Amino acid sequence: MGEAIGQVLPLAVGVALSPIPIIAVVLMLGTPRGSSNGPAFVIGWIIGLSAAGAAVLLISSGADASNQGAPAGWVSWLKIVLGLLLLAVASKQWRARPRAGAEPELPRWMRTIDRFTPGRSVAMAVALSAINPKNLLLVVGAAAAIAQAGIDGGDQAIALAVFVIIATLGPGLPVGIYLAMRERAARVLEDLKDWLAANNPVIMAVLCLIIAAKLIGDAISGLAG
């Protein structure tokens, strides 16, 4: 199980450091329904990651991801494909970075965030965690890494839970700051939002590049072994 957890840690950090969901949570916390919408978003984030991870785990386990404790060949090829897709995401994000002096553009749906209900906050979190292409690639990679370790179902569930917990730290941190500091949290969260908005494409590009290199490197090692 330790090997599986070690494999998913970088992928979980990649999900946790997604700027757009963190910005969304910060904006929610600044609305009249912030005290309910913020925690609801975190709950939806956990649901999305858990559901997507569990589905990929079931498929991977049923397809014999582990071959006598070693990764099956198809898992290594899957990692290469995921790595190449992440490289494409990194390239797209890098090209989309705002030029010096330009105002960063945020998704249009963020303009209506003050009208969100807890239910819509949950739905948006599920979409951003499990359907967003970059996060979905990382969840698939994490679930495949767990399945290839050849551990039993209980240990797989623990490894997936560790992945989900770490991947939730990103959107969960602003909620924790809000609940701990209340009114004093406004300035801290505003500064965090502005910095993430300005640097979102660069952060995403660097994260995707690093994780792509890890996945492709692991795949080459697996195929060579």
C-alpha positions as CSV (number, residue, x, y, z in Angstrom):
1,M,0.0,0.0,0.0
2,G,2.9,2.3,0.7
3,E,4.0,2.1,-2.9
4,A,0.5,3.0,-4.1
5,I,0.3,6.0,-1.8
6,G,3.8,7.2,-2.9
7,Q,2.7,6.9,-6.6
8,V,-0.5,9.0,-6.1
9,L,1.0,11.8,-3.9
10,P,2.3,14.0,-6.8
11,L,-0.9,13.5,-8.7
12,A,-2.9,14.5,-5.7
13,V,-0.9,17.7,-5.2
14,G,-1.5,18.4,-8.9
15,V,-5.2,18.3,-8.3
16,A,-5.0,20.3,-5.1
17,L,-3.1,23.1,-6.7
18,S,-5.8,23.8,-9.4
19,P,-6.2,27.6,-9.2
20,I,-9.7,27.9,-10.7
21,P,-11.5,25.8,-8.0
22,I,-9.6,27.7,-5.3
23,I,-10.7,31.0,-6.8
24,A,-14.3,29.8,-7.0
25,V,-14.3,28.9,-3.3
26,V,-12.8,32.3,-2.4
27,L,-15.5,34.1,-4.4
28,M,-18.2,31.9,-2.8
29,L,-17.0,32.7,0.7
30,G,-17.4,36.4,-0.1
31,T,-21.2,36.1,-0.9
32,P,-24.1,36.1,1.6
33,R,-24.3,32.3,1.4
34,G,-20.6,31.8,1.8
35,S,-20.8,29.9,5.0
36,S,-22.9,27.2,3.4
37,N,-21.7,27.3,-0.2
38,G,-18.0,27.0,0.7
39,P,-18.3,23.8,2.6
40,A,-20.8,22.5,0.1
41,F,-18.2,23.0,-2.7
42,V,-15.7,21.0,-0.7
43,I,-18.2,18.2,-0.2
44,G,-18.9,18.1,-3.9
45,W,-15.2,18.1,-4.7
46,I,-14.7,15.1,-2.4
47,I,-17.7,13.3,-4.0
48,G,-16.4,14.0,-7.6
49,L,-12.9,12.7,-6.9
50,S,-14.1,9.7,-5.0
51,A,-16.6,8.7,-7.6
52,A,-14.3,9.1,-10.5
53,G,-11.4,7.4,-8.7
54,A,-13.5,4.4,-7.6
55,A,-14.9,4.0,-11.1
56,V,-11.4,3.9,-12.7
57,L,-10.2,1.6,-9.9
58,L,-13.0,-0.9,-10.6
59,I,-12.3,-0.9,-14.4
60,S,-8.5,-1.1,-13.9
61,S,-8.7,-3.9,-11.3
62,G,-11.1,-5.9,-13.6
63,A,-8.6,-5.5,-16.5
64,D,-5.7,-7.0,-14.5
65,A,-3.7,-3.8,-13.9
66,S,-1.2,-5.8,-11.8
67,N,0.8,-8.7,-13.2
68,Q,2.2,-10.7,-10.2
69,G,3.0,-7.4,-8.4
70,A,4.4,-5.6,-11.4
71,P,2.4,-3.2,-13.6
72,A,0.6,-4.7,-16.5
73,G,1.9,-3.5,-19.9
74,W,-1.3,-1.6,-20.7
75,V,-1.0,0.5,-17.6
76,S,2.4,1.7,-18.7
77,W,1.0,2.6,-22.1
78,L,-1.9,4.4,-20.4
79,K,0.5,6.5,-18.4
80,I,2.3,7.4,-21.6
81,V,-1.0,8.5,-23.2
82,L,-1.9,10.5,-20.0
83,G,1.5,12.1,-20.0
84,L,1.2,13.2,-23.6
85,L,-2.2,14.6,-23.0
86,L,-0.9,16.5,-20.0
87,L,1.9,17.9,-22.1
88,A,-0.8,19.2,-24.5
89,V,-2.6,20.8,-21.6
90,A,0.6,22.4,-20.4
91,S,1.3,23.8,-23.9
92,K,-2.2,25.2,-24.2
93,Q,-2.0,26.8,-20.7
94,W,1.4,28.4,-21.4
95,R,0.1,29.9,-24.6
96,A,-2.9,31.3,-22.8
97,R,-1.0,33.1,-20.1
98,P,-1.8,36.8,-20.0
99,R,0.8,39.2,-21.4
100,A,2.4,41.8,-19.1
101,G,-0.1,44.3,-17.9
102,A,-3.1,42.4,-19.2
103,E,-6.0,41.6,-17.0
104,P,-6.5,37.8,-16.4
105,E,-9.7,36.4,-17.8
106,L,-11.8,34.1,-15.5
107,P,-14.6,31.7,-16.6
108,R,-17.9,33.5,-17.3
109,W,-19.8,31.3,-14.8
110,M,-17.9,33.0,-11.9
111,R,-19.8,36.2,-12.6
112,T,-23.0,34.4,-11.3
113,I,-21.4,32.9,-8.3
114,D,-23.2,35.2,-5.9
115,R,-26.4,33.5,-7.0
116,F,-25.2,29.9,-6.3
117,T,-27.1,27.7,-3.9
118,P,-25.4,24.9,-1.9
119,G,-26.8,22.4,-4.4
120,R,-25.3,24.2,-7.3
121,S,-22.0,24.6,-5.5
122,V,-21.9,20.8,-5.0
123,A,-22.6,20.3,-8.7
124,M,-20.0,22.8,-9.8
125,A,-17.4,21.1,-7.6
126,V,-18.2,17.7,-9.0
127,A,-17.7,19.1,-12.5
128,L,-14.4,20.8,-11.7
129,S,-13.0,17.8,-9.8
130,A,-14.1,14.8,-11.9
131,I,-15.0,16.2,-15.3
132,N,-12.4,18.9,-15.8
133,P,-10.0,17.4,-18.4
134,K,-6.8,18.1,-16.4
135,N,-8.1,16.8,-13.1
136,L,-9.7,13.8,-14.8
137,L,-6.4,12.8,-16.4
138,L,-4.8,13.0,-12.9
139,V,-7.5,11.0,-11.3
140,V,-7.2,8.3,-14.0
141,G,-3.5,8.2,-13.5
142,A,-3.8,7.9,-9.7
143,A,-6.4,5.1,-9.9
144,A,-4.3,3.2,-12.4
145,A,-1.3,3.6,-10.1
146,I,-3.2,2.2,-7.2
147,A,-4.6,-0.7,-9.3
148,Q,-1.2,-1.7,-10.6
149,A,0.2,-2.1,-7.1
150,G,-1.6,-5.4,-6.7
151,I,-3.0,-4.6,-3.3
152,D,-6.4,-5.8,-1.9
153,G,-9.6,-3.9,-2.1
154,G,-9.3,-2.4,1.5
155,D,-5.8,-1.1,0.8
156,Q,-6.9,0.3,-2.5
157,A,-9.7,2.2,-0.7
158,I,-7.2,3.6,1.8
159,A,-4.8,4.7,-1.0
160,L,-7.7,6.4,-2.8
161,A,-8.8,8.1,0.4
162,V,-5.3,9.5,0.9
163,F,-5.4,10.8,-2.7
164,V,-8.8,12.5,-2.2
165,I,-7.8,14.1,1.1
166,I,-4.6,15.6,-0.3
167,A,-6.3,16.6,-3.5
168,T,-9.0,18.4,-1.4
169,L,-6.5,20.6,0.5
170,G,-6.5,23.2,-2.3
171,P,-10.2,24.2,-2.2
172,G,-10.4,23.2,1.5
173,L,-7.8,25.7,2.6
174,P,-9.8,28.8,1.9
175,V,-12.8,27.3,3.7
176,G,-10.6,26.6,6.7
177,I,-9.2,30.1,6.7
178,Y,-12.7,31.5,6.5
179,L,-14.0,29.4,9.4
180,A,-11.0,30.2,11.5
181,M,-10.7,33.9,10.9
182,R,-14.2,35.0,9.8
183,E,-14.2,38.7,9.0
184,R,-10.4,38.9,9.2
185,A,-10.1,36.3,6.4
186,A,-11.4,38.7,3.7
187,R,-8.1,40.4,3.0
188,V,-6.1,37.1,3.0
189,L,-8.5,35.4,0.7
190,E,-8.7,38.4,-1.7
191,D,-4.9,38.5,-2.0
192,L,-4.9,34.7,-2.6
193,K,-7.6,35.0,-5.3
194,D,-5.8,37.9,-7.1
195,W,-2.5,36.0,-7.1
196,L,-4.0,32.8,-8.4
197,A,-6.0,34.6,-11.1
198,A,-2.9,36.3,-12.4
199,N,-0.8,33.2,-12.4
200,N,-3.3,30.5,-13.2
201,P,-2.0,29.5,-16.7
202,V,1.6,29.4,-15.6
203,I,0.8,27.3,-12.5
204,M,-1.2,24.9,-14.6
205,A,1.4,24.7,-17.3
206,V,4.2,23.9,-14.8
207,L,2.2,21.4,-12.9
208,C,1.1,19.5,-16.0
209,L,4.6,19.5,-17.3
210,I,6.1,18.1,-14.1
211,I,3.4,15.4,-13.7
212,A,3.6,14.5,-17.4
213,A,7.3,13.9,-17.1
214,K,6.7,11.7,-14.0
215,L,4.0,9.6,-15.7
216,I,6.0,9.1,-18.9
217,G,9.2,8.3,-16.8
218,D,7.3,5.7,-14.7
219,A,5.8,4.2,-17.9
220,I,9.2,3.8,-19.5
221,S,10.6,2.2,-16.3
222,G,7.7,-0.2,-16.3
223,L,8.1,-1.2,-19.9
224,A,11.8,-1.6,-19.6
225,G,11.5,-3.8,-16.5
